[in-house]
Amino acid sequence: MNIKNLSGKKGLIIGLANESSIAYGCLNALYENGCTNIIGTYQSPKSLQYVKTACDKLGNINLVEFNYTDENSMEKLFEYVRNQFGNIDFVIHSMAFADKDSLHGKVVDCSAEGFISSMHVSCYSLISCCRNAQKIMNNGGSIITMSYIGAERVIKNYGIMGPIKACLESSVAYLAAELAEYNIRVYAISAGPIATRAAGGIADFDELIKQAELNSPMKRIVTNDEVGNLSAFLISNLSSGMTGQVIYVDAGYFLMG
């Protein structure tokens, strides 16, 4: 897919983990369409080796460690981005977290601590991201986050992340409305199940994959590259008349009851 006007764009991808991660699929798609001015984040020194191995296949990616549990770290991250690029054109927010008990247990049994930590990392971080991005998106741009159909339907073993993702999608709508006057567009991509490292924390994830293959109209699951291709379109000027949408990349699974 050849998207116009990406070669001069600059931005940030939050949440690189390894070659199978959705964030990496986005990075790869942007590189294929000429966008190389990208800063990517990794979670910890332990994960750096996997992120660097994947990114080295594309080129010399500027990687920075980002502790997403600390509000000050978000401000420091964007200060670093400003110092490197000045203005930016896009942010891809690909991060979520729930502890094992909150993810695998019943929503009714979720602790206050589990709920708050999941909400902070998975949803509030997008709000914080938008607030900081606004300061260095002087020419407008795109902010993209990642959701899942569990925001709308009860998905077995998805636990508290269902309500969290529902809050995330609602936040996208409000953020899109508030930032539109600055020509900043905000989107959520709702991807089908992809075998990422994060997804490995969901119990019986193989069964979730199987059900998606059987029940989607296209009889398959999607790839992180397909999610990346959509992100490239949303970052491009071709999507200039869109904002606030939750867009499905799930082989049509969302259509089925």
C-alpha positions in Angstrom: 0.0 0.0 0.0 1.4 3.3 -1.0 0.2 6.2 1.1 0.8 9.8 0.1 2.6 12.4 2.2 4.3 10.2 4.9 7.9 10.8 4.1 8.0 14.2 5.9 6.0 13.2 8.9 7.5 12.8 12.4 6.0 11.0 15.4 6.0 8.7 18.4 5.1 5.1 18.8 4.4 4.0 22.4 4.5 0.3 23.2 7.0 -1.5 21.1 7.6 -5.0 22.5 8.9 -7.3 19.7 8.4 -8.1 16.1 4.9 -9.6 16.8 3.6 -6.6 18.6 0.9 -4.4 17.1 3.1 -1.3 17.6 5.8 -2.9 15.5 3.3 -3.6 12.7 2.6 0.1 12.7 6.3 1.0 12.7 6.8 -1.4 9.8 3.9 0.1 7.8 5.1 3.6 8.3 8.6 2.7 7.2 7.3 1.1 4.1 5.5 4.3 3.3 8.6 6.5 3.7 8.1 7.7 7.3 11.4 7.2 9.1 11.4 10.1 11.6 10.0 8.0 14.5 10.8 7.6 18.2 9.7 4.3 19.7 9.4 3.4 23.4 10.2 0.1 25.1 9.0 -0.8 28.6 12.2 -1.9 30.4 15.8 -2.8 29.9 14.8 -6.4 29.8 12.5 -5.8 26.8 15.1 -3.6 24.9 16.9 -6.6 23.3 13.7 -7.8 21.7 12.6 -4.4 20.5 16.1 -3.6 19.1 16.3 -6.9 17.3 13.1 -6.2 15.6 13.8 -2.5 14.8 17.3 -3.2 13.5 15.6 -4.9 10.5 14.2 -1.5 9.5 16.9 0.9 10.3 18.3 3.0 13.1 15.2 3.6 15.2 15.5 6.1 18.0 14.4 4.0 21.1 13.7 5.4 24.5 12.7 3.6 27.8 9.3 4.7 29.0 7.8 3.9 32.4 4.1 4.3 31.7 3.1 4.0 35.4 4.6 7.4 36.2 2.8 10.6 35.1 6.1 12.5 35.1 7.6 10.1 32.7 4.9 10.9 30.1 5.9 14.6 30.4 9.6 13.7 30.1 8.9 11.5 27.1 7.2 14.3 25.2 9.9 16.8 26.2 12.4 14.4 24.7 10.4 14.1 21.5 10.1 17.9 21.3 13.9 18.2 21.7 14.4 15.7 18.9 11.7 16.8 16.4 10.2 20.1 17.5 6.7 19.5 16.1 5.2 16.1 15.5 2.5 14.8 13.3 1.3 11.6 15.0 1.3 9.4 18.1 0.5 5.7 18.2 -0.6 4.7 21.7 -0.3 0.9 21.9 -0.2 0.0 25.6 -2.5 -1.7 28.1 -2.2 -3.6 31.4 -4.2 -5.6 33.8 -2.8 -7.8 36.6 -3.5 -11.5 36.3 -6.3 -11.5 39.0 -8.1 -8.6 37.3 -7.8 -10.1 33.9 -8.7 -13.7 34.6 -11.2 -13.1 37.5 -14.7 -11.8 37.4 -15.3 -8.1 37.0 -17.4 -8.2 40.2 -14.4 -9.4 42.1 -11.9 -6.9 40.7 -10.1 -5.0 43.5 -10.0 -1.2 43.6 -6.2 -1.4 43.2 -6.5 -3.7 40.1 -9.1 -1.4 38.5 -7.2 1.8 39.2 -3.9 0.4 37.8 -5.6 -1.0 34.7 -7.5 2.2 34.1 -4.4 4.3 34.6 -2.1 2.4 32.2 -4.7 1.4 29.6 -7.0 4.5 29.4 -5.8 7.5 31.4 -2.4 7.3 29.7 -4.2 8.1 26.4 -5.6 11.3 27.9 -2.2 12.2 29.3 -0.7 11.4 25.9 -3.1 13.7 24.1 -2.6 16.5 26.5 1.2 16.4 26.0 1.0 15.8 22.3 -1.2 18.8 21.8 1.7 21.0 22.8 3.9 19.8 20.0 1.3 19.2 17.3 1.2 22.8 16.1 0.3 21.7 12.6 -2.4 19.2 13.6 -1.9 15.5 13.4 -3.3 12.0 14.3 -3.4 10.2 17.6 -4.2 6.5 17.5 -4.9 4.0 20.3 -5.7 0.3 20.2 -8.9 -1.3 21.4 -10.7 -4.6 21.2 -14.3 -5.9 20.7 -14.3 -6.8 24.4 -15.3 -3.1 24.8 -18.7 -3.9 23.4 -19.2 -7.6 24.1 -18.5 -9.9 27.0 -15.4 -11.9 26.0 -14.5 -14.9 28.1 -11.3 -14.4 30.1 -11.0 -10.7 29.1 -12.1 -9.6 32.6 -11.8 -6.0 33.6 -10.1 -5.1 30.3 -13.6 -5.1 28.7 -14.9 -2.1 30.8 -11.5 -0.5 30.6 -11.5 -0.6 26.8 -15.1 0.7 26.8 -13.8 3.7 28.7 -10.9 4.0 26.3 -13.3 4.2 23.3 -15.5 6.7 25.0 -12.4 8.8 25.8 -11.5 8.7 22.1 -14.8 10.3 21.2 -14.4 13.1 23.8 -10.8 13.7 23.0 -11.5 13.9 19.2 -14.3 16.5 19.8 -12.1 18.6 22.1 -8.9 18.5 19.9 -10.7 19.0 16.6 -10.2 22.8 16.8 -6.4 22.2 16.7 -6.8 19.9 13.7 -5.8 16.9 15.8 -7.7 13.7 14.9 -8.1 10.9 17.4 -8.9 7.3 16.6 -9.2 3.8 18.1 -8.3 0.8 16.0 -10.2 -2.3 17.2 -8.0 -5.2 16.1 -9.0 -8.8 16.1 -7.0 -11.2 18.2 -3.3 -11.2 17.3 -0.7 -13.5 19.0 1.3 -10.8 20.7 3.2 -11.1 23.9 0.6 -9.1 25.8 -2.2 -11.4 24.4 -0.3 -14.4 25.8 -1.5 -13.2 29.2 -5.2 -14.0 28.3 -6.2 -17.4 29.4 -7.2 -19.8 26.6 -6.1 -17.3 24.0 -5.7 -20.1 21.4 -9.4 -20.7 21.7 -10.1 -17.0 21.2 -8.0 -17.2 18.0 -9.9 -20.3 16.8 -13.3 -18.7 17.4 -12.2 -15.6 15.5 -11.1 -17.7 12.5 -14.4 -19.8 12.5 -16.8 -16.9 13.0 -15.3 -14.0 11.0 -16.8 -13.7 7.5 -13.2 -13.8 6.1 -12.5 -17.0 8.0 -9.1 -15.9 9.2 -7.5 -13.6 11.8 -5.7 -10.4 10.9 -2.0 -9.6 11.1 -0.2 -6.8 12.9 0.9 -5.5 9.4 -2.8 -5.1 8.5 -3.3 -3.0 11.6 -0.2 -1.1 10.7 -1.6 -0.3 7.2 -4.7 1.2 8.7 -2.5 3.3 11.1 -0.5 4.6 8.1 -3.8 5.6 6.4 -5.0 7.4 9.5 -1.7 9.3 9.8 -1.7 10.2 6.2 -3.5 13.3 4.8 -6.0 10.9 3.0 -7.9 10.6 6.3 -8.1 14.4 6.9 -11.9 14.4 7.1 -12.1 11.7 9.8 -11.9 11.7 13.6 -13.4 10.0 16.6 -14.0 6.6 15.1 -13.5 3.2 16.4 -12.3 1.3 13.3 -12.3 -2.5 13.1 -9.6 -4.5 11.6 -10.8 -8.0 12.5 -11.7 -9.8 9.2 -15.3 -8.7 9.8 -15.7 -10.5 13.1 -17.5 -7.5 14.6 -20.4 -8.0 12.2 -21.3 -11.4 13.6 -23.6 -11.9 16.6 
